[in-house]
Amino acid sequence: MRATVLTAPGRVGLEQRPDPVVLEPTDAVVEVVAAAVCGSDLWWFRGDNSFDEPRRMGHEFVGRVVSAGSAVALVPGDFVLSAFTFGDNTCSACREGFTSNCAHGGYWGAFDDAGRPLDGGQSELVRVPLADGTLVRVDAPVTEELLPHLLALTDVMATGVHAARCAGVVPGADAVVIGDGAVGLCAVAACRREGARHVTILSRNPDRQRLARLLGADEVIEVRGEEAVRQLRSRDGGPAHVLECVGTSESLATAIDAARVGGQIGMVGIPHGDDFHPRQLFAKNLGLRAGGAPARALLDELLPEVLAGTLRPGVVFDRQYDLADVAQAYADMANRRTTKALLRVSPLD
C-alpha cells in the first residue's frame, strides 16, 4: 500500500509499505477513504519536533472496515470514524471520559501496546488495534457532502469542544479564541455550541476570518501580542474564558495576560517552548486546564449532530488533495495557503 512517510524536516511523500493484516482478535483493518493534514503534523514537518527515523504520518481518518478480528463487533463494509488516538474505551481513564489517556492506547504512526509499529492515517490502509474501543460506526448513508464534516470530528472539532469546556464556557459567556487554525476555528463553533453570548477570535488571515464568522465568531481582532492584550483588557478587565489553541509560549502568554482576574484558560495547543507563567496565574487567580481532547468519548456526542445537520465543522477543510499530492498539501499548510487539507485516498462508493 501507499503510506505517507516523513523522512526529514520538509521531506514528506508516499512510500510503498506492506499491507496491514489483523494480528490480534481485537484488531480491524480499515481502508481509508479520507484523511487530513493536522497543524500538529507541521511541528514534525518543520523540524520543531526531533526524530531519528522515518515517521508514518497522519492521525485523522475515516473509512471502511475491510477485515476484523474474531473479538470485534464491527464487520467488513462498516463505515467508521477513528479517534486521533487508539484505545480500549474501558480502562479507568476511558471510563472517566479521558479516552486520549487510555492505559492501553497510543498514537497512530507509533506503536501498539505490544510494541509493534502502527500505520499512520495518511495511508491507504490502517491496522486498528482495540478496534471496538477506537472506531465509531456511522449508521447512516455517507455522502460526499457529509464526508468532510465526519472527518473533522476525528480531531479538530473534538479538540475545539475540549478547549471550550476546559475554559469553562457556559451559556451567556464571553469567550476569546487564540489561534485561527482549524482547531481555533472549531473552538469558535464549540463556544457557540456551549451557549456563549459573544465569541472573539484573534486572526490576521482574511480567509480564516471568513471561516471564523461562518462558524459563529462575533468579532475578529487582527493584532497579536501586547496590542491584542490591550484591546481585550479594555473590556471589563478582559475575558473570563480564554481558549488557547496554538501551543506556543507567546500564545499562552497572551492568554494569561488578557484573561480577567479569576478567569479560566483552556489550553489545547500542544505545548512548544519552555516558558511557563505560574506567577502570573497565581497573581491573577487564574484557572488553567490543559490537555489532549478525549476524541473517542466526544465522537459519540458529536456524530448525531453532524448526521442531523446541526453541526458543520467540515467547512475548515478549504482545499482537497489526492493522496498522491500529499507533499503539496503539507507545503500549502506550512505556508498558510491552506487552512486544513483534506486528503482523498479511496472512492466513497
N, C-alpha and C positions, 0 to 999 in steps of 0.2 A: 504494500500500500504506500501511498504518498503521505508524508508527515512533515510538518514544519519543524525545522531544527535551527537553532541559533548557534553558530559555530564560533563567533567572535563579536565584540561590540560592532553594531552596524551591519553585520553579515547574517542575514536570515534567508532561508529558502527551503525548497522541498527536497527531501531525500527519500529514497526507497527504503522502507523498513519492513520486517516480516509482519504479515497479517496477525493480529492478536487472536488468541483462542481462549476458550473457557479453561481455567486452571483449577478452580475451586467450585464446589456446588453452589456457592453464593455469588458467583461471577455472572455477568452478562457481557456480550459484545454488542456494541451499538454502531450502526452505520450513521455517520454524521451527515445531516442534511445542511445545517448551517452552524457556523461558529463565529467568533468575534475576536477582534484585537482589543485588548484592555489597556487602559492607561498604566496599570501595574506591569504589563509586559514591556512597556517602554523603559522602565528602570533598568531591565536587563539589556534591552536593545541599545540604550545609550551608554552602557558600561557603568552606570551608577551602582549596580549590584555586581559583585565579582563572581566569576565562575571559572572552574578549571577544565570542565568537559563540555562537549556539545549538549545543549538543553532541548528537550522536547517542549514545544510551546503550546499555549492555549489552555484555558480553563472554563470557557463558556461555550456550551454546545447543546444542540438538540438533534434528535434523530430517531431512527427506528431500531428496535431490538432485532438482531439477526440470529442470535443464539443465546441460550441461557442455561445455567446450571440446574441441577435437579432440585435445589432448595429455593429457587427463585420463582416467585408468583407471576412475574411478567413473562410474556410469551412472544415469540418472533412475530413481528408485524406491529407490535405496540409502538406508538409514537410517544417519546419520552423527553422530559427535560432533565438535565443534570444540574445539581448544585455545583458551585465552583470548588467545593471540596467533596471528597467522598467520606462516607461514614456509615455506622450501623443504625443510627437513629434509635438506639435502645440503651446506650450507656447512660451513666448518671448525668453527664454534661448534656447529652442529647435530650434526655427526659426533662431537663430544666430549661430547654429551649436554646441551648448554645451548641447547635449542631456543627458549627465550624471548629469546635474544640473537642470533637469526638475522640474518645480514648483510643479507638482503633482506626481512626481515619487519617487523612492526609491530603496531599495536593497532587493534581494532575501533572504529569511530567516528572514526578519524583519517584517514590517507591511505595509499595503496599506494605501492609503490616508484617509480611513475611520477608521484606527486603527486596522484593522483585521489582524491576523498573516498570513504570506505568507510561502509557501513551499520553500525549497531550491532546487537548481538544481540537487543535487546528490540524486534524488528521482525517483521513478517510474512515478509519475505524478506531474505536477505543474499547479496550477491555475495562470494564467497570467492576471493581471489587465491591462486595457488600451492596449488590445492585438494588435489592428491595429497600435498603435504607438510604440510598443515594438518589435513585431515579424516581420521577413522578410521571405517571401515565397521563396523557391528555385524552380524556374521554369525550372527544368532540372532533368533528372534521377540521383538519388543519389546512388552511388556505395560504396562498402566497401573501395575502394582506395580513393574515394573523401571524405569520412566521416571525417577523422582527419583534413583535410585542411579546411573544413567548420567549424568544432568545434573551430579551432584556431582563426577564425575571431571574435568569440564572446567576446574575451577579449585580449589575448596576442598579436595578430597581430595588432589589432586596437590600443593597447597601444604602441606598437613599432612605429607605424606611428605617433602617437601623440608625442612621445618622439623626433622623428626626426624633426617634424615641430616646436615643442617648442624650439629646439636647433638651429633652423634656417638653417637646412641642405638644400642646394641648389645644382644644377648641378655644378660639379667641386670642391665641398667642401672636406676637410679632416675632418673626424669625428672620435670621440673616444666614445666607449660604455663602461660604467662602470656597471658591472653586467652580469653574464653569465647564469642566469636563463632563463626561456622561454621568458620573456619579453625582456631581453637583447639580446637574440638570434634573436628574431623577429625584434628588433631595428636595428640589422645589416642588415637584409633583407630590412627594411624600408629605411635605408640610401641609399642602392643600388637603391631602387625604386625611391627615390628622386633625383638620379643622382650623388651621392657622387663619388669623384675620388678615395679616399682611405679611408678604414674603418679599424679601430683598435679596438680590444676588450681586456679587462683585464680578464684573465681566467687562473686558475691553474688546471683545470679539463680536462684531455685528451679527454674524451667523449664529453664534451661540446665544447672543441676546435675544434673537428672534425665537429660538427654541425655548429659551427660558420663559419668555412671555407666553408662548403656546402652552407650556406646562403649568402656568399659573403664577409666574412672578408678577408682582405689582410694580416693582421698581428695580432699576439697574443702576449700580454705582460703577462708573467707568474709571475709577482710580484705584490704586493699591497703597499699601503701607500707611504712612502717617496721615496722608490726606484722607484715605478711606476711614481710618480710625476717627479722625476729627469729625467727618460728616456723620458717622454713626453715633458718636458720643454726644453730638449736639441735640439728639432726640431723646429727651427724658433720661439722660445719663447712659444711653447705649442699649442695645438689645438684650433681652433676658434669655434668649435662646439663640445660640450660635452653632452652626453646623460646619465643621472643618472637614473639607472633602479633597484635600490636596496631599498633605503628608510632609510638607517641608517645615523647617524651623520658622521661616518667615510667615507662612500661613497660620501656624499655631500662635505665633506672637501677635499677629493681627487679631485673631480670635480672642485672645486673653486681654489685649489692650482695649478692644472695642466693647467687650461684654459689660453689661451693667453690674454694679455691685450686687452680689448674691445671685448672679446669673448661672446658667448651665451651658456647658460646651459639650457637644457630641463630636468626637474625633474618629473618623473612619478612614482618613487618608493614611496609607501605610507609612509609618514614620521614617523619614530620611533626614539626617542631620543630628548633631549631638546636643543641640541646645534644648534645655527644658526650663520651665519657668515656675517652679514651685513657690517661690517667694511672691510672685505676682498673683498666683492663685490664692495663696494664703491671705495676702493683703486685701484682696477684693472679695473674700468669702465666696470664691467661685467653685462650682462643681465641674468636674471633668470626667466624662465617661468615654472610654475608647475601646475599640476592638473590631475584629472582623465580623461581618454580618452573618447571622445564622441563616444562611440562604435556604437550606433544606427545610427548616421549620417555616420560613416565610413563604415558600412555594405553595404550600397548602392553603395559605391565606390569600395570596395574590392571584393565583391561577384562575379561580372562579370570576374574579373581577375582570380579568382580561377576556375570558370567554364570554362574559356578559356585555363587553364593550364599554364598560365604565372606566377602565384604566388602559391607557395607550402609551406606554413608555417607549415603544419601538421607534418613536419619532427621533430619538437620539442617534439612530443609525442614518447618517446623512449621505452615505455612499456605500455601494455594494461592489464587491470584487469576487472574481473567481478564485478558487484556492490557488490556481497556478500563478496568480498575481499577488500572492501574499507579501512578497518583498516590497512591492509598491504600496500596499496597504500600510505596512509598518512605516515606510518613509513618509507617507502622507500624514499619518497621525503624528509622527515625531516632529514634522514641520508645521503642524496645526492647519494643514489644508483639509483635514477630515476630522470631525469631532469624534466619531466612532465608526469603525469599519466593520461591516457585515461580510463574512466570507461564505459564499455558496460552495458547497462541497459536493452534494449529490442532488439529483432531482427530487422534488417533493412527491411526485406520483410514483 
